[in-house]
Amino acid sequence: MESAMARGLTARQAECLAIIRESVATRGFPPTLREIGARMGIGSTNGVNDHLKALERKGAIARDDELSRGIRVLDPTAGIGSVAPPLESARIRSLREQLGEAMAQVRLIEQAIELEEQIERAAKKLARPRLEMPTVDEPQVAQ
């Protein structure tokens, strides 16, 4: 495998790329700019952004500026590990989990409504005036 230095990455760019790959491998999603900065000892997100722009320019990553974790590793030979899964897979997995939770809540609400309706029907039955059954007089036996 070709080293990151041979591909034209500086040591700091290679370090940044390794942090991104490690995050994707261990957590399933890329780090934020602040997380990268904390790992690299960079206090400013602008400094991290400069490294990411260089990595993007060199074809090692692609970025989606609309996502806080919008980094995807493109080049499997640039650094450690394998190619990161597309951002959509982690996002879709998260949305599926949220959808599952929402559906479970809907089922609970439906059950609560059904119980409420059963209680109302039972209350109506109890509130109805009871009709008294006519009594039948026993025939009198002649004496």
TIMI-371965 format. One record per atom (N, C-alpha, C): residue in three letters; atom name; x negated, y, z negated. Coordinates in nm, 2 decimals. Layout:
TIMI-371965
ATOM|ALA|CA|X|Y|Z
...
end
This chain:
TIMI-371965
ATOM|MET|N|-0.08|-0.12|0.00
ATOM|MET|CA|0.00|0.00|0.00
ATOM|MET|C|-0.09|0.12|0.00
ATOM|GLU|N|-0.05|0.22|0.08
ATOM|GLU|CA|-0.13|0.34|0.09
ATOM|GLU|C|-0.11|0.43|-0.04
ATOM|SER|N|-0.22|0.48|-0.09
ATOM|SER|CA|-0.21|0.56|-0.21
ATOM|SER|C|-0.14|0.70|-0.19
ATOM|ALA|N|-0.09|0.76|-0.29
ATOM|ALA|CA|-0.02|0.89|-0.28
ATOM|ALA|C|-0.12|0.99|-0.24
ATOM|MET|N|-0.25|0.98|-0.29
ATOM|MET|CA|-0.35|1.08|-0.25
ATOM|MET|C|-0.38|1.07|-0.10
ATOM|ALA|N|-0.39|0.95|-0.05
ATOM|ALA|CA|-0.42|0.93|0.09
ATOM|ALA|C|-0.30|0.99|0.18
ATOM|ARG|N|-0.19|1.00|0.13
ATOM|ARG|CA|-0.07|1.05|0.20
ATOM|ARG|C|-0.07|1.20|0.19
ATOM|GLY|N|-0.16|1.26|0.13
ATOM|GLY|CA|-0.16|1.41|0.12
ATOM|GLY|C|-0.10|1.47|0.00
ATOM|LEU|N|-0.06|1.39|-0.10
ATOM|LEU|CA|0.00|1.44|-0.22
ATOM|LEU|C|-0.11|1.47|-0.32
ATOM|THR|N|-0.10|1.58|-0.39
ATOM|THR|CA|-0.19|1.62|-0.50
ATOM|THR|C|-0.16|1.53|-0.62
ATOM|ALA|N|-0.25|1.53|-0.71
ATOM|ALA|CA|-0.23|1.45|-0.83
ATOM|ALA|C|-0.10|1.49|-0.90
ATOM|ARG|N|-0.08|1.61|-0.91
ATOM|ARG|CA|0.04|1.66|-0.98
ATOM|ARG|C|0.17|1.62|-0.90
ATOM|GLN|N|0.17|1.63|-0.77
ATOM|GLN|CA|0.28|1.59|-0.69
ATOM|GLN|C|0.30|1.44|-0.71
ATOM|ALA|N|0.19|1.36|-0.71
ATOM|ALA|CA|0.21|1.21|-0.73
ATOM|ALA|C|0.26|1.18|-0.87
ATOM|GLU|N|0.22|1.26|-0.97
ATOM|GLU|CA|0.28|1.25|-1.10
ATOM|GLU|C|0.43|1.28|-1.10
ATOM|CYS|N|0.47|1.38|-1.04
ATOM|CYS|CA|0.61|1.42|-1.03
ATOM|CYS|C|0.69|1.31|-0.96
ATOM|LEU|N|0.64|1.26|-0.85
ATOM|LEU|CA|0.70|1.15|-0.78
ATOM|LEU|C|0.72|1.02|-0.86
ATOM|ALA|N|0.61|0.99|-0.94
ATOM|ALA|CA|0.61|0.88|-1.03
ATOM|ALA|C|0.72|0.89|-1.14
ATOM|ILE|N|0.74|1.01|-1.19
ATOM|ILE|CA|0.84|1.04|-1.29
ATOM|ILE|C|0.98|1.02|-1.23
ATOM|ILE|N|1.00|1.06|-1.11
ATOM|ILE|CA|1.13|1.05|-1.04
ATOM|ILE|C|1.16|0.90|-1.02
ATOM|ARG|N|1.06|0.82|-0.97
ATOM|ARG|CA|1.07|0.68|-0.94
ATOM|ARG|C|1.10|0.60|-1.07
ATOM|GLU|N|1.03|0.64|-1.18
ATOM|GLU|CA|1.05|0.57|-1.30
ATOM|GLU|C|1.19|0.59|-1.36
ATOM|SER|N|1.24|0.72|-1.35
ATOM|SER|CA|1.37|0.75|-1.39
ATOM|SER|C|1.48|0.67|-1.31
ATOM|VAL|N|1.46|0.66|-1.18
ATOM|VAL|CA|1.56|0.59|-1.10
ATOM|VAL|C|1.55|0.44|-1.13
ATOM|ALA|N|1.43|0.39|-1.16
ATOM|ALA|CA|1.41|0.24|-1.19
ATOM|ALA|C|1.47|0.21|-1.32
ATOM|THR|N|1.45|0.29|-1.42
ATOM|THR|CA|1.49|0.26|-1.56
ATOM|THR|C|1.64|0.30|-1.59
ATOM|ARG|N|1.68|0.42|-1.54
ATOM|ARG|CA|1.81|0.47|-1.57
ATOM|ARG|C|1.91|0.46|-1.46
ATOM|GLY|N|1.86|0.44|-1.34
ATOM|GLY|CA|1.96|0.43|-1.23
ATOM|GLY|C|1.99|0.56|-1.16
ATOM|PHE|N|1.93|0.67|-1.21
ATOM|PHE|CA|1.95|0.80|-1.15
ATOM|PHE|C|1.83|0.89|-1.17
ATOM|PRO|N|1.80|0.99|-1.08
ATOM|PRO|CA|1.69|1.07|-1.09
ATOM|PRO|C|1.69|1.17|-1.21
ATOM|PRO|N|1.58|1.22|-1.25
ATOM|PRO|CA|1.58|1.32|-1.36
ATOM|PRO|C|1.62|1.46|-1.32
ATOM|THR|N|1.65|1.54|-1.41
ATOM|THR|CA|1.68|1.68|-1.38
ATOM|THR|C|1.55|1.76|-1.37
ATOM|LEU|N|1.55|1.88|-1.32
ATOM|LEU|CA|1.42|1.96|-1.32
ATOM|LEU|C|1.37|1.98|-1.46
ATOM|ARG|N|1.45|2.00|-1.55
ATOM|ARG|CA|1.40|2.02|-1.69
ATOM|ARG|C|1.34|1.89|-1.75
ATOM|GLU|N|1.39|1.78|-1.72
ATOM|GLU|CA|1.33|1.65|-1.76
ATOM|GLU|C|1.20|1.63|-1.70
ATOM|ILE|N|1.19|1.66|-1.57
ATOM|ILE|CA|1.06|1.65|-1.50
ATOM|ILE|C|0.96|1.75|-1.56
ATOM|GLY|N|1.00|1.87|-1.59
ATOM|GLY|CA|0.91|1.97|-1.65
ATOM|GLY|C|0.86|1.93|-1.78
ATOM|ALA|N|0.95|1.87|-1.86
ATOM|ALA|CA|0.92|1.83|-2.00
ATOM|ALA|C|0.81|1.72|-1.99
ATOM|ARG|N|0.82|1.62|-1.90
ATOM|ARG|CA|0.73|1.51|-1.88
ATOM|ARG|C|0.59|1.56|-1.83
ATOM|MET|N|0.60|1.67|-1.75
ATOM|MET|CA|0.47|1.71|-1.68
ATOM|MET|C|0.41|1.83|-1.76
ATOM|GLY|N|0.48|1.88|-1.87
ATOM|GLY|CA|0.43|1.99|-1.94
ATOM|GLY|C|0.44|2.12|-1.87
ATOM|ILE|N|0.55|2.13|-1.79
ATOM|ILE|CA|0.57|2.26|-1.72
ATOM|ILE|C|0.70|2.32|-1.78
ATOM|GLY|N|0.68|2.44|-1.83
ATOM|GLY|CA|0.79|2.51|-1.90
ATOM|GLY|C|0.89|2.57|-1.81
ATOM|SER|N|0.86|2.60|-1.69
ATOM|SER|CA|0.95|2.67|-1.60
ATOM|SER|C|1.01|2.57|-1.49
ATOM|THR|N|1.14|2.58|-1.47
ATOM|THR|CA|1.20|2.50|-1.36
ATOM|THR|C|1.15|2.54|-1.23
ATOM|ASN|N|1.10|2.67|-1.21
ATOM|ASN|CA|1.05|2.71|-1.09
ATOM|ASN|C|0.92|2.64|-1.05
ATOM|GLY|N|0.84|2.61|-1.16
ATOM|GLY|CA|0.71|2.53|-1.13
ATOM|GLY|C|0.75|2.39|-1.09
ATOM|VAL|N|0.85|2.33|-1.15
ATOM|VAL|CA|0.89|2.20|-1.10
ATOM|VAL|C|0.94|2.20|-0.96
ATOM|ASN|N|1.02|2.31|-0.94
ATOM|ASN|CA|1.08|2.32|-0.80
ATOM|ASN|C|0.97|2.33|-0.70
ATOM|ASP|N|0.86|2.40|-0.73
ATOM|ASP|CA|0.75|2.41|-0.63
ATOM|ASP|C|0.70|2.27|-0.59
ATOM|HIS|N|0.68|2.18|-0.69
ATOM|HIS|CA|0.63|2.05|-0.67
ATOM|HIS|C|0.74|1.97|-0.59
ATOM|LEU|N|0.86|1.99|-0.62
ATOM|LEU|CA|0.97|1.92|-0.54
ATOM|LEU|C|0.98|1.96|-0.40
ATOM|LYS|N|0.96|2.09|-0.38
ATOM|LYS|CA|0.96|2.15|-0.24
ATOM|LYS|C|0.84|2.09|-0.16
ATOM|ALA|N|0.73|2.08|-0.22
ATOM|ALA|CA|0.61|2.02|-0.16
ATOM|ALA|C|0.64|1.87|-0.12
ATOM|LEU|N|0.70|1.80|-0.22
ATOM|LEU|CA|0.73|1.65|-0.19
ATOM|LEU|C|0.83|1.64|-0.08
ATOM|GLU|N|0.92|1.73|-0.08
ATOM|GLU|CA|1.03|1.73|0.03
ATOM|GLU|C|0.96|1.76|0.16
ATOM|ARG|N|0.87|1.86|0.17
ATOM|ARG|CA|0.80|1.90|0.29
ATOM|ARG|C|0.72|1.79|0.34
ATOM|LYS|N|0.66|1.71|0.25
ATOM|LYS|CA|0.57|1.60|0.29
ATOM|LYS|C|0.65|1.47|0.32
ATOM|GLY|N|0.78|1.47|0.31
ATOM|GLY|CA|0.87|1.36|0.34
ATOM|GLY|C|0.88|1.25|0.24
ATOM|ALA|N|0.84|1.28|0.11
ATOM|ALA|CA|0.85|1.18|0.01
ATOM|ALA|C|0.99|1.18|-0.06
ATOM|ILE|N|1.06|1.29|-0.06
ATOM|ILE|CA|1.19|1.30|-0.12
ATOM|ILE|C|1.28|1.38|-0.03
ATOM|ALA|N|1.41|1.36|-0.06
ATOM|ALA|CA|1.52|1.45|0.00
ATOM|ALA|C|1.59|1.50|-0.12
ATOM|ARG|N|1.64|1.63|-0.10
ATOM|ARG|CA|1.71|1.69|-0.22
ATOM|ARG|C|1.85|1.74|-0.18
ATOM|ASP|N|1.94|1.73|-0.27
ATOM|ASP|CA|2.08|1.79|-0.26
ATOM|ASP|C|2.09|1.90|-0.36
ATOM|ASP|N|2.08|2.02|-0.32
ATOM|ASP|CA|2.08|2.14|-0.41
ATOM|ASP|C|2.21|2.15|-0.49
ATOM|GLU|N|2.32|2.09|-0.45
ATOM|GLU|CA|2.45|2.10|-0.51
ATOM|GLU|C|2.46|2.01|-0.63
ATOM|LEU|N|2.36|1.91|-0.65
ATOM|LEU|CA|2.37|1.82|-0.76
ATOM|LEU|C|2.25|1.85|-0.86
ATOM|SER|N|2.27|1.84|-0.99
ATOM|SER|CA|2.16|1.87|-1.08
ATOM|SER|C|2.06|1.76|-1.07
ATOM|ARG|N|2.10|1.64|-1.03
ATOM|ARG|CA|2.00|1.53|-1.02
ATOM|ARG|C|1.99|1.49|-0.87
ATOM|GLY|N|2.00|1.59|-0.78
ATOM|GLY|CA|2.00|1.56|-0.64
ATOM|GLY|C|1.87|1.53|-0.58
ATOM|ILE|N|1.80|1.43|-0.62
ATOM|ILE|CA|1.67|1.39|-0.57
ATOM|ILE|C|1.68|1.25|-0.52
ATOM|ARG|N|1.63|1.22|-0.40
ATOM|ARG|CA|1.63|1.08|-0.35
ATOM|ARG|C|1.49|1.06|-0.30
ATOM|VAL|N|1.43|0.95|-0.34
ATOM|VAL|CA|1.29|0.91|-0.28
ATOM|VAL|C|1.31|0.85|-0.15
ATOM|LEU|N|1.23|0.90|-0.05
ATOM|LEU|CA|1.24|0.85|0.09
ATOM|LEU|C|1.13|0.76|0.13
ATOM|ASP|N|1.01|0.78|0.09
ATOM|ASP|CA|0.90|0.71|0.13
ATOM|ASP|C|0.85|0.60|0.04
ATOM|PRO|N|0.87|0.48|0.07
ATOM|PRO|CA|0.83|0.37|-0.03
ATOM|PRO|C|0.68|0.36|-0.05
ATOM|THR|N|0.60|0.42|0.03
ATOM|THR|CA|0.45|0.41|0.01
ATOM|THR|C|0.40|0.53|-0.07
ATOM|ALA|N|0.49|0.63|-0.10
ATOM|ALA|CA|0.44|0.75|-0.17
ATOM|ALA|C|0.46|0.73|-0.32
ATOM|GLY|N|0.37|0.66|-0.38
ATOM|GLY|CA|0.38|0.65|-0.53
ATOM|GLY|C|0.41|0.51|-0.57
ATOM|ILE|N|0.47|0.49|-0.69
ATOM|ILE|CA|0.50|0.36|-0.75
ATOM|ILE|C|0.64|0.32|-0.72
ATOM|GLY|N|0.66|0.19|-0.73
ATOM|GLY|CA|0.80|0.13|-0.72
ATOM|GLY|C|0.85|0.12|-0.58
ATOM|SER|N|0.98|0.10|-0.57
ATOM|SER|CA|1.04|0.08|-0.44
ATOM|SER|C|1.13|0.20|-0.42
ATOM|VAL|N|1.19|0.21|-0.30
ATOM|VAL|CA|1.28|0.32|-0.26
ATOM|VAL|C|1.40|0.33|-0.36
ATOM|ALA|N|1.43|0.45|-0.40
ATOM|ALA|CA|1.54|0.47|-0.49
ATOM|ALA|C|1.67|0.44|-0.41
ATOM|PRO|N|1.77|0.39|-0.48
ATOM|PRO|CA|1.90|0.38|-0.42
ATOM|PRO|C|1.96|0.51|-0.38
ATOM|PRO|N|2.04|0.52|-0.28
ATOM|PRO|CA|2.10|0.65|-0.25
ATOM|PRO|C|2.17|0.71|-0.37
ATOM|LEU|N|2.18|0.84|-0.37
ATOM|LEU|CA|2.24|0.91|-0.48
ATOM|LEU|C|2.39|0.87|-0.50
ATOM|GLU|N|2.45|0.84|-0.38
ATOM|GLU|CA|2.59|0.81|-0.38
ATOM|GLU|C|2.62|0.69|-0.47
ATOM|SER|N|2.53|0.59|-0.47
ATOM|SER|CA|2.56|0.46|-0.54
ATOM|SER|C|2.58|0.49|-0.69
ATOM|ALA|N|2.49|0.57|-0.75
ATOM|ALA|CA|2.50|0.60|-0.89
ATOM|ALA|C|2.63|0.69|-0.92
ATOM|ARG|N|2.65|0.78|-0.82
ATOM|ARG|CA|2.77|0.86|-0.84
ATOM|ARG|C|2.90|0.78|-0.82
ATOM|ILE|N|2.90|0.69|-0.73
ATOM|ILE|CA|3.02|0.61|-0.71
ATOM|ILE|C|3.04|0.52|-0.83
ATOM|ARG|N|2.93|0.46|-0.88
ATOM|ARG|CA|2.95|0.38|-1.00
ATOM|ARG|C|3.01|0.46|-1.12
ATOM|SER|N|2.96|0.58|-1.13
ATOM|SER|CA|3.01|0.67|-1.24
ATOM|SER|C|3.16|0.70|-1.22
ATOM|LEU|N|3.20|0.73|-1.09
ATOM|LEU|CA|3.34|0.76|-1.06
ATOM|LEU|C|3.42|0.64|-1.08
ATOM|ARG|N|3.37|0.52|-1.05
ATOM|ARG|CA|3.45|0.39|-1.07
ATOM|ARG|C|3.48|0.37|-1.22
ATOM|GLU|N|3.37|0.40|-1.30
ATOM|GLU|CA|3.39|0.38|-1.44
ATOM|GLU|C|3.50|0.48|-1.50
ATOM|GLN|N|3.49|0.60|-1.45
ATOM|GLN|CA|3.59|0.70|-1.49
ATOM|GLN|C|3.73|0.66|-1.44
ATOM|LEU|N|3.74|0.61|-1.32
ATOM|LEU|CA|3.87|0.57|-1.27
ATOM|LEU|C|3.92|0.45|-1.35
ATOM|GLY|N|3.84|0.36|-1.39
ATOM|GLY|CA|3.88|0.24|-1.47
ATOM|GLY|C|3.93|0.29|-1.61
ATOM|GLU|N|3.86|0.39|-1.67
ATOM|GLU|CA|3.91|0.44|-1.80
ATOM|GLU|C|4.04|0.51|-1.78
ATOM|ALA|N|4.06|0.59|-1.67
ATOM|ALA|CA|4.18|0.66|-1.65
ATOM|ALA|C|4.30|0.56|-1.63
ATOM|MET|N|4.27|0.45|-1.55
ATOM|MET|CA|4.38|0.35|-1.53
ATOM|MET|C|4.41|0.28|-1.66
ATOM|ALA|N|4.32|0.26|-1.74
ATOM|ALA|CA|4.35|0.19|-1.87
ATOM|ALA|C|4.44|0.29|-1.95
ATOM|GLN|N|4.41|0.42|-1.95
ATOM|GLN|CA|4.49|0.51|-2.02
ATOM|GLN|C|4.63|0.52|-1.96
ATOM|VAL|N|4.64|0.51|-1.83
ATOM|VAL|CA|4.78|0.51|-1.77
ATOM|VAL|C|4.86|0.39|-1.81
ATOM|ARG|N|4.79|0.27|-1.82
ATOM|ARG|CA|4.86|0.15|-1.86
ATOM|ARG|C|4.91|0.17|-2.01
ATOM|LEU|N|4.83|0.23|-2.09
ATOM|LEU|CA|4.87|0.25|-2.23
ATOM|LEU|C|4.99|0.34|-2.24
ATOM|ILE|N|4.99|0.45|-2.16
ATOM|ILE|CA|5.10|0.54|-2.15
ATOM|ILE|C|5.22|0.47|-2.10
ATOM|GLU|N|5.21|0.39|-2.00
ATOM|GLU|CA|5.33|0.31|-1.95
ATOM|GLU|C|5.38|0.22|-2.06
ATOM|GLN|N|5.30|0.15|-2.13
ATOM|GLN|CA|5.34|0.07|-2.24
ATOM|GLN|C|5.41|0.15|-2.35
ATOM|ALA|N|5.36|0.26|-2.38
ATOM|ALA|CA|5.42|0.35|-2.48
ATOM|ALA|C|5.56|0.39|-2.44
ATOM|ILE|N|5.57|0.43|-2.31
ATOM|ILE|CA|5.70|0.47|-2.26
ATOM|ILE|C|5.80|0.36|-2.27
ATOM|GLU|N|5.76|0.24|-2.23
ATOM|GLU|CA|5.84|0.12|-2.23
ATOM|GLU|C|5.89|0.09|-2.38
ATOM|LEU|N|5.80|0.10|-2.47
ATOM|LEU|CA|5.83|0.08|-2.61
ATOM|LEU|C|5.93|0.18|-2.66
ATOM|GLU|N|5.91|0.31|-2.62
ATOM|GLU|CA|6.00|0.42|-2.66
ATOM|GLU|C|6.14|0.39|-2.60
ATOM|GLU|N|6.15|0.34|-2.48
ATOM|GLU|CA|6.28|0.31|-2.42
ATOM|GLU|C|6.35|0.20|-2.49
ATOM|GLN|N|6.27|0.10|-2.53
ATOM|GLN|CA|6.33|-0.02|-2.61
ATOM|GLN|C|6.38|0.03|-2.74
ATOM|ILE|N|6.31|0.12|-2.80
ATOM|ILE|CA|6.35|0.17|-2.93
ATOM|ILE|C|6.48|0.25|-2.91
ATOM|GLU|N|6.49|0.34|-2.81
ATOM|GLU|CA|6.61|0.41|-2.78
ATOM|GLU|C|6.73|0.32|-2.76
ATOM|ARG|N|6.71|0.22|-2.68
ATOM|ARG|CA|6.82|0.12|-2.65
ATOM|ARG|C|6.86|0.06|-2.78
ATOM|ALA|N|6.77|0.02|-2.86
ATOM|ALA|CA|6.81|-0.05|-2.99
ATOM|ALA|C|6.88|0.05|-3.08
ATOM|ALA|N|6.84|0.18|-3.08
ATOM|ALA|CA|6.90|0.28|-3.17
ATOM|ALA|C|7.04|0.30|-3.12
ATOM|LYS|N|7.06|0.30|-2.99
ATOM|LYS|CA|7.20|0.32|-2.94
ATOM|LYS|C|7.29|0.20|-2.98
ATOM|LYS|N|7.24|0.08|-2.97
ATOM|LYS|CA|7.32|-0.03|-3.01
ATOM|LYS|C|7.35|-0.02|-3.16
ATOM|LEU|N|7.26|0.02|-3.24
ATOM|LEU|CA|7.29|0.03|-3.39
ATOM|LEU|C|7.39|0.15|-3.42
ATOM|ALA|N|7.39|0.25|-3.33
ATOM|ALA|CA|7.47|0.37|-3.36
ATOM|ALA|C|7.62|0.34|-3.31
ATOM|ARG|N|7.64|0.24|-3.23
ATOM|ARG|CA|7.78|0.22|-3.18
ATOM|ARG|C|7.87|0.18|-3.30
ATOM|PRO|N|7.99|0.24|-3.30
ATOM|PRO|CA|8.09|0.19|-3.40
ATOM|PRO|C|8.12|0.05|-3.38
ATOM|ARG|N|8.12|-0.02|-3.49
ATOM|ARG|CA|8.16|-0.16|-3.48
ATOM|ARG|C|8.31|-0.18|-3.48
ATOM|LEU|N|8.35|-0.27|-3.39
ATOM|LEU|CA|8.49|-0.30|-3.38
ATOM|LEU|C|8.51|-0.41|-3.48
ATOM|GLU|N|8.62|-0.39|-3.55
ATOM|GLU|CA|8.65|-0.50|-3.65
ATOM|GLU|C|8.73|-0.60|-3.58
ATOM|MET|N|8.70|-0.72|-3.61
ATOM|MET|CA|8.77|-0.83|-3.55
ATOM|MET|C|8.90|-0.84|-3.62
ATOM|PRO|N|9.01|-0.86|-3.54
ATOM|PRO|CA|9.14|-0.87|-3.61
ATOM|PRO|C|9.14|-1.01|-3.68
ATOM|THR|N|9.20|-1.00|-3.79
ATOM|THR|CA|9.21|-1.12|-3.87
ATOM|THR|C|9.34|-1.20|-3.84
ATOM|VAL|N|9.33|-1.32|-3.84
ATOM|VAL|CA|9.45|-1.40|-3.81
ATOM|VAL|C|9.50|-1.46|-3.95
ATOM|ASP|N|9.62|-1.42|-3.97
ATOM|ASP|CA|9.68|-1.48|-4.09
ATOM|ASP|C|9.70|-1.62|-4.08
ATOM|GLU|N|9.67|-1.69|-4.19
ATOM|GLU|CA|9.69|-1.83|-4.18
ATOM|GLU|C|9.84|-1.86|-4.20
ATOM|PRO|N|9.88|-1.96|-4.12
ATOM|PRO|CA|10.02|-1.98|-4.13
ATOM|PRO|C|10.06|-2.03|-4.27
ATOM|GLN|N|10.17|-1.99|-4.31
ATOM|GLN|CA|10.22|-2.03|-4.44
ATOM|GLN|C|10.28|-2.17|-4.44
ATOM|VAL|N|10.24|-2.24|-4.52
ATOM|VAL|CA|10.30|-2.38|-4.53
ATOM|VAL|C|10.43|-2.37|-4.61
ATOM|ALA|N|10.54|-2.42|-4.55
ATOM|ALA|CA|10.67|-2.42|-4.62
ATOM|ALA|C|10.66|-2.51|-4.74
ATOM|GLN|N|10.72|-2.46|-4.84
ATOM|GLN|CA|10.72|-2.54|-4.96
ATOM|GLN|C|10.85|-2.60|-4.99
end
